[in-house]
């Protein structure tokens, strides 16, 4: 049985929200600690958006975390405290197969949720590669990334 991409993403979001607490979430607008930036991912659409993100495991680390799917409700944001010594990579999609990303290819898992350290040994089928956008957050204390209709 095959399910559509939007149904798979919706299922992943439900599983993720029910089974895993978001990592490094900012609490009540709290400022991130030294070496981190409060990165807000804002959904400017009226429907849900599902986020996959990649970031350094810790400041100065050579290890990169890739995780998804974080549900962002319509007209709302989530904020993650991420190491601010380089890039953050993001890919988001909505329930109608719209997406936001870029040219940096990373492997996602469907339906998810998923979280892993990206290693050279990790293999991925082409159907699970998505183009992530790149945002340099070096030295920043905060940054907002918007997903516009």
Buried (B, 14 or more C-beta within 10 A) or exposed (E): EEEEBBEBBBBBBBBBBEEBEBBBEBEEEEEBEEBBBBBBBBBBBEEBBBBBBBBBEEBEBEEBBBBBBBBBEEEEBBBBBBBBBBBBBBBBBBBEEBBBBBEBBBBBBBBBBBEEEBEEEEEEEEEEEBBBBBBEBEEBEBBEBEBEE
